Structures are given as structure tokens and as C-alpha cells.
Amino acid sequence: MVLELAKQRSAANHFLAELRDAQVQQDQMRFRRNLERVGEALGLEMSRTLEYEEREVTTPLGIARIDLLKEQPVLATILRAGLPLHQGLLNYFDRADNAFISAYRKHRKGEEGFDIEVEYLSSPRLDDRVLVICDPMLATGQSMVLVYRALLRMGVPKQLHVVSAIASLEGLEHAKLHLPAGTRFWIGAIDEEMTAQAYIVPGLGDAGDLAYGRKA
């Protein structure tokens, strides 16, 4: 299942528009906040598909019955660009456990190609848990697949959700092919093109640099 937020015609389209806007991008704080708001919007949509159970809440005047999440997910993010998107999800799943993974592109000397390397991983046990992996840009899809495989060291989740602000069509297809059957994708917008350097077009640029400043 793939949900593309931009096709829902909601106020979240304004957040996506500002994320892409080269003028608005000059404000790093605004860029981070827009990523966070996209995470909140996608988190709300995703929450509709999770399991609930009825519970009682005691009010000053009586008992209210309400459906609450049966279990909290594990929210995993790819550092560093994923932190604002992760915070948006955490705003809605504020009792969730969390995992953090460092993955980066290691460019081959004298070549346009690159390899993806996972350098750091901190995670709770994942056996029979609902796992959510977020990364602002799903470009080639390679990072997402390798990060999922690295997380398997911590156990096999029963359900996988992938959250991204912008995805390329190619990257989405790669992820669908190499991630478990039944994986659900929650995407802000899907773009059809990608450059030879694996940047999504029109995309929005380098999310990590826009959120936290250029790397040396």
C-alpha cells in the first residue's frame, strides 16, 4: 500500500510546497518545522491503519470509553536528515520506542556511483513489533533497504511502515521489491525523475544540509 499525501488535497500541501521552495528553504528553522509538520500529517494517516482496543478513562464526572492504540510502534530514523521528520511522528506517537541509524553515501573514487554504508545503530528489540522507518528522501531506495536489513539484527518486526517526505518513482519501486511483502509506504509526494547523481527531480535538494547546514 502506498499513500501519497499530495494527492489528498489537504493543508499539508502547503508544508510540501514550502519544503520545495528555494526561497523558503533559506530559513533552516522553517525547513525543519515543515519536515516536522509533514511527519505529523503522515503519522496521523498511518495511525488510522494500526490496531486499537477500547479502554476506559475516568473523568471528573464519570467514565469515558475510547479506542486507543493497542501497542506503540518503534520509530526509526536515518541520521541526520531524518530527525525533524522523526520528531513529527514522535509528536503523535509520543510513547513510542525509538531507533537511530547512521547511513551515508560512500562515493567511489573517480566514479559517479556510490555505495551505502550503515555506520551506527541504536535500537530496542524489534521482535513482533510495528516498525516505522523514516527518511525525508527516498531516492534510490538503497539506504532504506540496507537500514531495514541492519535493523533485523534486533529482531524481525511483524509490520513495516516507511515514511518519506519526497520519493522518486524508481526508489519507491526498488523499496517495494526488496522490503517485506505488506510494507506500507507513507509519502508526501512522488517525483518521476532522478539525476545520475541520485538526486530526485524536482525534489527539494539535500534535506540534511537544508535542515542543519552544509557538511564540510
Biotite code that builds the C-alpha atoms (Angstrom):
import biotite.structure as struc

atoms = struc.array([
    struc.Atom([0.000, 0.000, 0.000], chain_id="A", res_id=1, res_name="MET", atom_name="CA", element="C"),
    struc.Atom([1.250, 3.466, -0.922], chain_id="A", res_id=2, res_name="VAL", atom_name="CA", element="C"),
    struc.Atom([-0.348, 6.710, 0.286], chain_id="A", res_id=3, res_name="LEU", atom_name="CA", element="C"),
    struc.Atom([0.795, 9.905, -1.455], chain_id="A", res_id=4, res_name="GLU", atom_name="CA", element="C"),
    struc.Atom([-0.138, 12.829, 0.764], chain_id="A", res_id=5, res_name="LEU", atom_name="CA", element="C"),
    struc.Atom([-0.058, 15.394, -2.066], chain_id="A", res_id=6, res_name="ALA", atom_name="CA", element="C"),
    struc.Atom([-2.988, 13.625, -3.718], chain_id="A", res_id=7, res_name="LYS", atom_name="CA", element="C"),
    struc.Atom([-5.162, 14.043, -0.619], chain_id="A", res_id=8, res_name="GLN", atom_name="CA", element="C"),
    struc.Atom([-5.563, 17.807, -1.283], chain_id="A", res_id=9, res_name="ARG", atom_name="CA", element="C"),
    struc.Atom([-5.084, 18.821, 2.348], chain_id="A", res_id=10, res_name="SER", atom_name="CA", element="C"),
    struc.Atom([-3.383, 21.714, 4.132], chain_id="A", res_id=11, res_name="ALA", atom_name="CA", element="C"),
    struc.Atom([-0.265, 19.508, 4.213], chain_id="A", res_id=12, res_name="ALA", atom_name="CA", element="C"),
    struc.Atom([0.287, 20.516, 0.573], chain_id="A", res_id=13, res_name="ASN", atom_name="CA", element="C"),
    struc.Atom([1.357, 23.937, 1.889], chain_id="A", res_id=14, res_name="HIS", atom_name="CA", element="C"),
    struc.Atom([4.067, 22.292, 4.012], chain_id="A", res_id=15, res_name="PHE", atom_name="CA", element="C"),
    struc.Atom([5.292, 20.322, 0.990], chain_id="A", res_id=16, res_name="LEU", atom_name="CA", element="C"),
    struc.Atom([5.265, 23.442, -1.190], chain_id="A", res_id=17, res_name="ALA", atom_name="CA", element="C"),
    struc.Atom([7.397, 25.356, 1.325], chain_id="A", res_id=18, res_name="GLU", atom_name="CA", element="C"),
    struc.Atom([9.812, 22.425, 1.624], chain_id="A", res_id=19, res_name="LEU", atom_name="CA", element="C"),
    struc.Atom([10.416, 22.628, -2.114], chain_id="A", res_id=20, res_name="ARG", atom_name="CA", element="C"),
    struc.Atom([10.502, 26.442, -2.389], chain_id="A", res_id=21, res_name="ASP", atom_name="CA", element="C"),
    struc.Atom([14.121, 27.606, -2.832], chain_id="A", res_id=22, res_name="ALA", atom_name="CA", element="C"),
    struc.Atom([13.358, 30.955, -1.153], chain_id="A", res_id=23, res_name="GLN", atom_name="CA", element="C"),
    struc.Atom([11.663, 29.474, 1.917], chain_id="A", res_id=24, res_name="VAL", atom_name="CA", element="C"),
    struc.Atom([14.453, 26.889, 2.191], chain_id="A", res_id=25, res_name="GLN", atom_name="CA", element="C"),
    struc.Atom([16.869, 29.656, 3.201], chain_id="A", res_id=26, res_name="GLN", atom_name="CA", element="C"),
    struc.Atom([15.242, 29.618, 6.640], chain_id="A", res_id=27, res_name="ASP", atom_name="CA", element="C"),
    struc.Atom([16.624, 26.434, 8.242], chain_id="A", res_id=28, res_name="GLN", atom_name="CA", element="C"),
    struc.Atom([14.217, 26.609, 11.165], chain_id="A", res_id=29, res_name="MET", atom_name="CA", element="C"),
    struc.Atom([11.234, 26.863, 8.807], chain_id="A", res_id=30, res_name="ARG", atom_name="CA", element="C"),
    struc.Atom([12.549, 23.939, 6.756], chain_id="A", res_id=31, res_name="PHE", atom_name="CA", element="C"),
    struc.Atom([12.873, 21.752, 9.859], chain_id="A", res_id=32, res_name="ARG", atom_name="CA", element="C"),
    struc.Atom([9.405, 22.744, 11.033], chain_id="A", res_id=33, res_name="ARG", atom_name="CA", element="C"),
    struc.Atom([7.875, 21.896, 7.649], chain_id="A", res_id=34, res_name="ASN", atom_name="CA", element="C"),
    struc.Atom([9.519, 18.468, 7.708], chain_id="A", res_id=35, res_name="LEU", atom_name="CA", element="C"),
    struc.Atom([8.134, 18.005, 11.200], chain_id="A", res_id=36, res_name="GLU", atom_name="CA", element="C"),
    struc.Atom([4.626, 19.005, 10.064], chain_id="A", res_id=37, res_name="ARG", atom_name="CA", element="C"),
    struc.Atom([4.786, 16.574, 7.139], chain_id="A", res_id=38, res_name="VAL", atom_name="CA", element="C"),
    struc.Atom([5.761, 13.889, 9.654], chain_id="A", res_id=39, res_name="GLY", atom_name="CA", element="C"),
    struc.Atom([2.742, 14.790, 11.762], chain_id="A", res_id=40, res_name="GLU", atom_name="CA", element="C"),
    struc.Atom([0.386, 14.631, 8.775], chain_id="A", res_id=41, res_name="ALA", atom_name="CA", element="C"),
    struc.Atom([1.764, 11.277, 7.592], chain_id="A", res_id=42, res_name="LEU", atom_name="CA", element="C"),
    struc.Atom([1.740, 9.960, 11.160], chain_id="A", res_id=43, res_name="GLY", atom_name="CA", element="C"),
    struc.Atom([-1.950, 10.770, 11.508], chain_id="A", res_id=44, res_name="LEU", atom_name="CA", element="C"),
    struc.Atom([-2.749, 8.993, 8.236], chain_id="A", res_id=45, res_name="GLU", atom_name="CA", element="C"),
    struc.Atom([-0.689, 5.976, 9.287], chain_id="A", res_id=46, res_name="MET", atom_name="CA", element="C"),
    struc.Atom([-2.357, 5.842, 12.715], chain_id="A", res_id=47, res_name="SER", atom_name="CA", element="C"),
    struc.Atom([-5.703, 5.073, 11.055], chain_id="A", res_id=48, res_name="ARG", atom_name="CA", element="C"),
    struc.Atom([-4.364, 1.670, 9.959], chain_id="A", res_id=49, res_name="THR", atom_name="CA", element="C"),
    struc.Atom([-2.978, 0.480, 13.302], chain_id="A", res_id=50, res_name="LEU", atom_name="CA", element="C"),
    struc.Atom([-4.704, -1.773, 15.848], chain_id="A", res_id=51, res_name="GLU", atom_name="CA", element="C"),
    struc.Atom([-6.868, -0.288, 18.599], chain_id="A", res_id=52, res_name="TYR", atom_name="CA", element="C"),
    struc.Atom([-8.686, -1.519, 21.674], chain_id="A", res_id=53, res_name="GLU", atom_name="CA", element="C"),
    struc.Atom([-11.402, 0.082, 23.797], chain_id="A", res_id=54, res_name="GLU", atom_name="CA", element="C"),
    struc.Atom([-10.308, 1.426, 27.167], chain_id="A", res_id=55, res_name="ARG", atom_name="CA", element="C"),
    struc.Atom([-11.946, 3.344, 29.984], chain_id="A", res_id=56, res_name="GLU", atom_name="CA", element="C"),
    struc.Atom([-10.846, 6.816, 31.040], chain_id="A", res_id=57, res_name="VAL", atom_name="CA", element="C"),
    struc.Atom([-12.037, 8.262, 34.330], chain_id="A", res_id=58, res_name="THR", atom_name="CA", element="C"),
    struc.Atom([-13.220, 11.865, 34.037], chain_id="A", res_id=59, res_name="THR", atom_name="CA", element="C"),
    struc.Atom([-14.297, 14.156, 36.920], chain_id="A", res_id=60, res_name="PRO", atom_name="CA", element="C"),
    struc.Atom([-17.904, 13.205, 36.095], chain_id="A", res_id=61, res_name="LEU", atom_name="CA", element="C"),
    struc.Atom([-17.780, 9.573, 35.085], chain_id="A", res_id=62, res_name="GLY", atom_name="CA", element="C"),
    struc.Atom([-16.260, 7.003, 32.740], chain_id="A", res_id=63, res_name="ILE", atom_name="CA", element="C"),
    struc.Atom([-15.496, 7.611, 29.050], chain_id="A", res_id=64, res_name="ALA", atom_name="CA", element="C"),
    struc.Atom([-14.787, 4.753, 26.666], chain_id="A", res_id=65, res_name="ARG", atom_name="CA", element="C"),
    struc.Atom([-12.384, 5.390, 23.824], chain_id="A", res_id=66, res_name="ILE", atom_name="CA", element="C"),
    struc.Atom([-10.394, 3.348, 21.316], chain_id="A", res_id=67, res_name="ASP", atom_name="CA", element="C"),
    struc.Atom([-6.660, 3.683, 21.997], chain_id="A", res_id=68, res_name="LEU", atom_name="CA", element="C"),
    struc.Atom([-3.643, 2.177, 20.293], chain_id="A", res_id=69, res_name="LEU", atom_name="CA", element="C"),
    struc.Atom([-3.215, -1.455, 21.235], chain_id="A", res_id=70, res_name="LYS", atom_name="CA", element="C"),
    struc.Atom([0.576, -1.094, 21.134], chain_id="A", res_id=71, res_name="GLU", atom_name="CA", element="C"),
    struc.Atom([3.136, 1.613, 20.452], chain_id="A", res_id=72, res_name="GLN", atom_name="CA", element="C"),
    struc.Atom([5.355, 1.370, 17.366], chain_id="A", res_id=73, res_name="PRO", atom_name="CA", element="C"),
    struc.Atom([9.131, 1.652, 17.175], chain_id="A", res_id=74, res_name="VAL", atom_name="CA", element="C"),
    struc.Atom([10.090, 4.834, 15.322], chain_id="A", res_id=75, res_name="LEU", atom_name="CA", element="C"),
    struc.Atom([13.407, 4.500, 13.476], chain_id="A", res_id=76, res_name="ALA", atom_name="CA", element="C"),
    struc.Atom([15.126, 7.329, 11.654], chain_id="A", res_id=77, res_name="THR", atom_name="CA", element="C"),
    struc.Atom([18.157, 7.698, 9.402], chain_id="A", res_id=78, res_name="ILE", atom_name="CA", element="C"),
    struc.Atom([20.526, 10.354, 10.748], chain_id="A", res_id=79, res_name="LEU", atom_name="CA", element="C"),
    struc.Atom([20.849, 13.292, 10.363], chain_id="A", res_id=80, res_name="ARG", atom_name="CA", element="C"),
    struc.Atom([18.259, 14.456, 7.848], chain_id="A", res_id=81, res_name="ALA", atom_name="CA", element="C"),
    struc.Atom([15.534, 12.278, 9.315], chain_id="A", res_id=82, res_name="GLY", atom_name="CA", element="C"),
    struc.Atom([15.446, 13.967, 12.733], chain_id="A", res_id=83, res_name="LEU", atom_name="CA", element="C"),
    struc.Atom([12.758, 16.618, 12.015], chain_id="A", res_id=84, res_name="PRO", atom_name="CA", element="C"),
    struc.Atom([10.513, 14.088, 10.246], chain_id="A", res_id=85, res_name="LEU", atom_name="CA", element="C"),
    struc.Atom([11.062, 11.710, 13.169], chain_id="A", res_id=86, res_name="HIS", atom_name="CA", element="C"),
    struc.Atom([10.035, 14.443, 15.607], chain_id="A", res_id=87, res_name="GLN", atom_name="CA", element="C"),
    struc.Atom([6.803, 14.946, 13.691], chain_id="A", res_id=88, res_name="GLY", atom_name="CA", element="C"),
    struc.Atom([5.982, 11.255, 14.081], chain_id="A", res_id=89, res_name="LEU", atom_name="CA", element="C"),
    struc.Atom([7.028, 11.354, 17.734], chain_id="A", res_id=90, res_name="LEU", atom_name="CA", element="C"),
    struc.Atom([4.606, 14.237, 18.340], chain_id="A", res_id=91, res_name="ASN", atom_name="CA", element="C"),
    struc.Atom([1.784, 11.807, 17.536], chain_id="A", res_id=92, res_name="TYR", atom_name="CA", element="C"),
    struc.Atom([3.295, 8.573, 18.878], chain_id="A", res_id=93, res_name="PHE", atom_name="CA", element="C"),
    struc.Atom([4.756, 10.177, 21.973], chain_id="A", res_id=94, res_name="ASP", atom_name="CA", element="C"),
    struc.Atom([5.076, 6.902, 23.892], chain_id="A", res_id=95, res_name="ARG", atom_name="CA", element="C"),
    struc.Atom([6.846, 5.063, 21.102], chain_id="A", res_id=96, res_name="ALA", atom_name="CA", element="C"),
    struc.Atom([10.249, 3.432, 21.413], chain_id="A", res_id=97, res_name="ASP", atom_name="CA", element="C"),
    struc.Atom([12.914, 4.848, 19.116], chain_id="A", res_id=98, res_name="ASN", atom_name="CA", element="C"),
    struc.Atom([15.813, 3.671, 16.967], chain_id="A", res_id=99, res_name="ALA", atom_name="CA", element="C"),
    struc.Atom([18.543, 5.690, 15.242], chain_id="A", res_id=100, res_name="PHE", atom_name="CA", element="C"),
    struc.Atom([20.709, 4.635, 12.315], chain_id="A", res_id=101, res_name="ILE", atom_name="CA", element="C"),
    struc.Atom([23.592, 6.377, 10.582], chain_id="A", res_id=102, res_name="SER", atom_name="CA", element="C"),
    struc.Atom([23.741, 5.593, 6.852], chain_id="A", res_id=103, res_name="ALA", atom_name="CA", element="C"),
    struc.Atom([25.653, 7.564, 4.252], chain_id="A", res_id=104, res_name="TYR", atom_name="CA", element="C"),
    struc.Atom([26.662, 7.551, 0.611], chain_id="A", res_id=105, res_name="ARG", atom_name="CA", element="C"),
    struc.Atom([30.294, 6.484, 0.159], chain_id="A", res_id=106, res_name="LYS", atom_name="CA", element="C"),
    struc.Atom([31.309, 7.731, -3.270], chain_id="A", res_id=107, res_name="HIS", atom_name="CA", element="C"),
    struc.Atom([33.713, 5.647, -5.307], chain_id="A", res_id=108, res_name="ARG", atom_name="CA", element="C"),
    struc.Atom([36.903, 7.489, -6.219], chain_id="A", res_id=109, res_name="LYS", atom_name="CA", element="C"),
    struc.Atom([36.817, 8.722, -9.811], chain_id="A", res_id=110, res_name="GLY", atom_name="CA", element="C"),
    struc.Atom([33.308, 7.351, -10.408], chain_id="A", res_id=111, res_name="GLU", atom_name="CA", element="C"),
    struc.Atom([29.781, 8.756, -10.311], chain_id="A", res_id=112, res_name="GLU", atom_name="CA", element="C"),
    struc.Atom([28.482, 5.712, -8.441], chain_id="A", res_id=113, res_name="GLY", atom_name="CA", element="C"),
    struc.Atom([28.367, 5.251, -4.687], chain_id="A", res_id=114, res_name="PHE", atom_name="CA", element="C"),
    struc.Atom([27.776, 2.607, -2.039], chain_id="A", res_id=115, res_name="ASP", atom_name="CA", element="C"),
    struc.Atom([25.532, 2.930, 1.007], chain_id="A", res_id=116, res_name="ILE", atom_name="CA", element="C"),
    struc.Atom([27.206, 2.207, 4.340], chain_id="A", res_id=117, res_name="GLU", atom_name="CA", element="C"),
    struc.Atom([25.497, 1.759, 7.714], chain_id="A", res_id=118, res_name="VAL", atom_name="CA", element="C"),
    struc.Atom([27.844, 3.087, 10.396], chain_id="A", res_id=119, res_name="GLU", atom_name="CA", element="C"),
    struc.Atom([25.864, 3.258, 13.653], chain_id="A", res_id=120, res_name="TYR", atom_name="CA", element="C"),
    struc.Atom([22.707, 1.637, 15.030], chain_id="A", res_id=121, res_name="LEU", atom_name="CA", element="C"),
    struc.Atom([20.865, 2.090, 18.330], chain_id="A", res_id=122, res_name="SER", atom_name="CA", element="C"),
    struc.Atom([17.563, 0.233, 18.682], chain_id="A", res_id=123, res_name="SER", atom_name="CA", element="C"),
    struc.Atom([15.320, -1.684, 21.091], chain_id="A", res_id=124, res_name="PRO", atom_name="CA", element="C"),
    struc.Atom([14.356, -5.284, 20.335], chain_id="A", res_id=125, res_name="ARG", atom_name="CA", element="C"),
    struc.Atom([12.085, -5.451, 17.297], chain_id="A", res_id=126, res_name="LEU", atom_name="CA", element="C"),
    struc.Atom([10.638, -8.954, 17.554], chain_id="A", res_id=127, res_name="ASP", atom_name="CA", element="C"),
    struc.Atom([6.924, -8.859, 16.726], chain_id="A", res_id=128, res_name="ASP", atom_name="CA", element="C"),
    struc.Atom([6.838, -5.040, 16.862], chain_id="A", res_id=129, res_name="ARG", atom_name="CA", element="C"),
    struc.Atom([5.390, -2.481, 14.465], chain_id="A", res_id=130, res_name="VAL", atom_name="CA", element="C"),
    struc.Atom([8.430, -0.756, 12.910], chain_id="A", res_id=131, res_name="LEU", atom_name="CA", element="C"),
    struc.Atom([8.319, 2.666, 11.257], chain_id="A", res_id=132, res_name="VAL", atom_name="CA", element="C"),
    struc.Atom([11.412, 3.824, 9.333], chain_id="A", res_id=133, res_name="ILE", atom_name="CA", element="C"),
    struc.Atom([11.502, 7.467, 8.264], chain_id="A", res_id=134, res_name="CYS", atom_name="CA", element="C"),
    struc.Atom([13.847, 9.286, 5.914], chain_id="A", res_id=135, res_name="ASP", atom_name="CA", element="C"),
    struc.Atom([12.934, 12.592, 4.201], chain_id="A", res_id=136, res_name="PRO", atom_name="CA", element="C"),
    struc.Atom([14.169, 11.472, 0.767], chain_id="A", res_id=137, res_name="MET", atom_name="CA", element="C"),
    struc.Atom([13.542, 8.042, -0.744], chain_id="A", res_id=138, res_name="LEU", atom_name="CA", element="C"),
    struc.Atom([15.827, 8.462, -3.768], chain_id="A", res_id=139, res_name="ALA", atom_name="CA", element="C"),
    struc.Atom([17.333, 5.162, -4.962], chain_id="A", res_id=140, res_name="THR", atom_name="CA", element="C"),
    struc.Atom([15.704, 3.228, -2.118], chain_id="A", res_id=141, res_name="GLY", atom_name="CA", element="C"),
    struc.Atom([19.038, 1.534, -1.348], chain_id="A", res_id=142, res_name="GLN", atom_name="CA", element="C"),
    struc.Atom([19.517, 3.238, 2.025], chain_id="A", res_id=143, res_name="SER", atom_name="CA", element="C"),
    struc.Atom([16.046, 2.244, 3.176], chain_id="A", res_id=144, res_name="MET", atom_name="CA", element="C"),
    struc.Atom([16.579, -1.410, 2.247], chain_id="A", res_id=145, res_name="VAL", atom_name="CA", element="C"),
    struc.Atom([20.025, -1.608, 3.870], chain_id="A", res_id=146, res_name="LEU", atom_name="CA", element="C"),
    struc.Atom([18.797, 0.109, 7.019], chain_id="A", res_id=147, res_name="VAL", atom_name="CA", element="C"),
    struc.Atom([15.918, -2.348, 7.321], chain_id="A", res_id=148, res_name="TYR", atom_name="CA", element="C"),
    struc.Atom([18.328, -5.273, 6.905], chain_id="A", res_id=149, res_name="ARG", atom_name="CA", element="C"),
    struc.Atom([20.648, -3.790, 9.541], chain_id="A", res_id=150, res_name="ALA", atom_name="CA", element="C"),
    struc.Atom([17.721, -3.434, 11.951], chain_id="A", res_id=151, res_name="LEU", atom_name="CA", element="C"),
    struc.Atom([16.958, -7.138, 11.583], chain_id="A", res_id=152, res_name="LEU", atom_name="CA", element="C"),
    struc.Atom([19.886, -7.734, 13.952], chain_id="A", res_id=153, res_name="ARG", atom_name="CA", element="C"),
    struc.Atom([17.460, -6.550, 16.635], chain_id="A", res_id=154, res_name="MET", atom_name="CA", element="C"),
    struc.Atom([14.696, -8.986, 15.665], chain_id="A", res_id=155, res_name="GLY", atom_name="CA", element="C"),
    struc.Atom([12.041, -9.378, 12.993], chain_id="A", res_id=156, res_name="VAL", atom_name="CA", element="C"),
    struc.Atom([9.149, -6.893, 13.178], chain_id="A", res_id=157, res_name="PRO", atom_name="CA", element="C"),
    struc.Atom([5.624, -8.056, 12.422], chain_id="A", res_id=158, res_name="LYS", atom_name="CA", element="C"),
    struc.Atom([4.813, -4.985, 10.339], chain_id="A", res_id=159, res_name="GLN", atom_name="CA", element="C"),
    struc.Atom([6.861, -2.359, 8.485], chain_id="A", res_id=160, res_name="LEU", atom_name="CA", element="C"),
    struc.Atom([5.913, 1.221, 7.588], chain_id="A", res_id=161, res_name="HIS", atom_name="CA", element="C"),
    struc.Atom([8.123, 3.573, 5.551], chain_id="A", res_id=162, res_name="VAL", atom_name="CA", element="C"),
    struc.Atom([7.669, 7.353, 5.857], chain_id="A", res_id=163, res_name="VAL", atom_name="CA", element="C"),
    struc.Atom([9.287, 9.878, 3.450], chain_id="A", res_id=164, res_name="SER", atom_name="CA", element="C"),
    struc.Atom([8.577, 13.484, 2.515], chain_id="A", res_id=165, res_name="ALA", atom_name="CA", element="C"),
    struc.Atom([9.649, 13.028, -1.132], chain_id="A", res_id=166, res_name="ILE", atom_name="CA", element="C"),
    struc.Atom([10.230, 9.801, -3.054], chain_id="A", res_id=167, res_name="ALA", atom_name="CA", element="C"),
    struc.Atom([11.367, 9.033, -6.586], chain_id="A", res_id=168, res_name="SER", atom_name="CA", element="C"),
    struc.Atom([9.275, 6.567, -8.517], chain_id="A", res_id=169, res_name="LEU", atom_name="CA", element="C"),
    struc.Atom([12.396, 4.443, -9.089], chain_id="A", res_id=170, res_name="GLU", atom_name="CA", element="C"),
    struc.Atom([13.317, 4.427, -5.401], chain_id="A", res_id=171, res_name="GLY", atom_name="CA", element="C"),
    struc.Atom([9.805, 3.533, -4.366], chain_id="A", res_id=172, res_name="LEU", atom_name="CA", element="C"),
    struc.Atom([9.739, 0.583, -6.765], chain_id="A", res_id=173, res_name="GLU", atom_name="CA", element="C"),
    struc.Atom([13.143, -0.599, -5.506], chain_id="A", res_id=174, res_name="HIS", atom_name="CA", element="C"),
    struc.Atom([11.941, -0.456, -1.901], chain_id="A", res_id=175, res_name="ALA", atom_name="CA", element="C"),
    struc.Atom([8.698, -2.262, -2.717], chain_id="A", res_id=176, res_name="LYS", atom_name="CA", element="C"),
    struc.Atom([10.700, -5.013, -4.419], chain_id="A", res_id=177, res_name="LEU", atom_name="CA", element="C"),
    struc.Atom([13.257, -5.536, -1.637], chain_id="A", res_id=178, res_name="HIS", atom_name="CA", element="C"),
    struc.Atom([11.297, -4.861, 1.545], chain_id="A", res_id=179, res_name="LEU", atom_name="CA", element="C"),
    struc.Atom([8.889, -7.418, 3.047], chain_id="A", res_id=180, res_name="PRO", atom_name="CA", element="C"),
    struc.Atom([5.533, -8.077, 1.423], chain_id="A", res_id=181, res_name="ALA", atom_name="CA", element="C"),
    struc.Atom([2.868, -5.954, 3.071], chain_id="A", res_id=182, res_name="GLY", atom_name="CA", element="C"),
    struc.Atom([5.175, -2.982, 3.751], chain_id="A", res_id=183, res_name="THR", atom_name="CA", element="C"),
    struc.Atom([3.149, 0.246, 3.791], chain_id="A", res_id=184, res_name="ARG", atom_name="CA", element="C"),
    struc.Atom([4.559, 3.462, 2.339], chain_id="A", res_id=185, res_name="PHE", atom_name="CA", element="C"),
    struc.Atom([3.523, 6.916, 3.543], chain_id="A", res_id=186, res_name="TRP", atom_name="CA", element="C"),
    struc.Atom([4.922, 9.502, 1.129], chain_id="A", res_id=187, res_name="ILE", atom_name="CA", element="C"),
    struc.Atom([4.482, 13.279, 0.940], chain_id="A", res_id=188, res_name="GLY", atom_name="CA", element="C"),
    struc.Atom([4.944, 13.408, -2.842], chain_id="A", res_id=189, res_name="ALA", atom_name="CA", element="C"),
    struc.Atom([6.297, 11.079, -5.527], chain_id="A", res_id=190, res_name="ILE", atom_name="CA", element="C"),
    struc.Atom([8.504, 12.521, -8.314], chain_id="A", res_id=191, res_name="ASP", atom_name="CA", element="C"),
    struc.Atom([9.209, 10.649, -11.521], chain_id="A", res_id=192, res_name="GLU", atom_name="CA", element="C"),
    struc.Atom([12.756, 11.802, -12.296], chain_id="A", res_id=193, res_name="GLU", atom_name="CA", element="C"),
    struc.Atom([16.177, 11.316, -10.705], chain_id="A", res_id=194, res_name="MET", atom_name="CA", element="C"),
    struc.Atom([19.592, 12.630, -11.773], chain_id="A", res_id=195, res_name="THR", atom_name="CA", element="C"),
    struc.Atom([22.665, 10.482, -12.471], chain_id="A", res_id=196, res_name="ALA", atom_name="CA", element="C"),
    struc.Atom([23.892, 11.534, -9.010], chain_id="A", res_id=197, res_name="GLN", atom_name="CA", element="C"),
    struc.Atom([20.665, 10.097, -7.486], chain_id="A", res_id=198, res_name="ALA", atom_name="CA", element="C"),
    struc.Atom([19.009, 13.409, -6.633], chain_id="A", res_id=199, res_name="TYR", atom_name="CA", element="C"),
    struc.Atom([15.228, 13.498, -7.014], chain_id="A", res_id=200, res_name="ILE", atom_name="CA", element="C"),
    struc.Atom([13.831, 15.967, -9.598], chain_id="A", res_id=201, res_name="VAL", atom_name="CA", element="C"),
    struc.Atom([12.144, 18.340, -8.881], chain_id="A", res_id=202, res_name="PRO", atom_name="CA", element="C"),
    struc.Atom([12.705, 17.098, -5.332], chain_id="A", res_id=203, res_name="GLY", atom_name="CA", element="C"),
    struc.Atom([13.935, 19.710, -2.885], chain_id="A", res_id=204, res_name="LEU", atom_name="CA", element="C"),
    struc.Atom([17.734, 19.354, -2.683], chain_id="A", res_id=205, res_name="GLY", atom_name="CA", element="C"),
    struc.Atom([19.787, 17.922, 0.177], chain_id="A", res_id=206, res_name="ASP", atom_name="CA", element="C"),
    struc.Atom([17.412, 17.672, 3.154], chain_id="A", res_id=207, res_name="ALA", atom_name="CA", element="C"),
    struc.Atom([20.227, 17.282, 5.697], chain_id="A", res_id=208, res_name="GLY", atom_name="CA", element="C"),
    struc.Atom([22.069, 20.372, 4.519], chain_id="A", res_id=209, res_name="ASP", atom_name="CA", element="C"),
    struc.Atom([18.850, 22.417, 4.333], chain_id="A", res_id=210, res_name="LEU", atom_name="CA", element="C"),
    struc.Atom([17.873, 21.411, 7.857], chain_id="A", res_id=211, res_name="ALA", atom_name="CA", element="C"),
    struc.Atom([21.253, 21.657, 9.594], chain_id="A", res_id=212, res_name="TYR", atom_name="CA", element="C"),
    struc.Atom([23.732, 23.433, 7.312], chain_id="A", res_id=213, res_name="GLY", atom_name="CA", element="C"),
    struc.Atom([26.241, 22.221, 4.743], chain_id="A", res_id=214, res_name="ARG", atom_name="CA", element="C"),
    struc.Atom([28.718, 19.488, 5.631], chain_id="A", res_id=215, res_name="LYS", atom_name="CA", element="C"),
    struc.Atom([32.434, 20.199, 5.315], chain_id="A", res_id=216, res_name="ALA", atom_name="CA", element="C"),
])
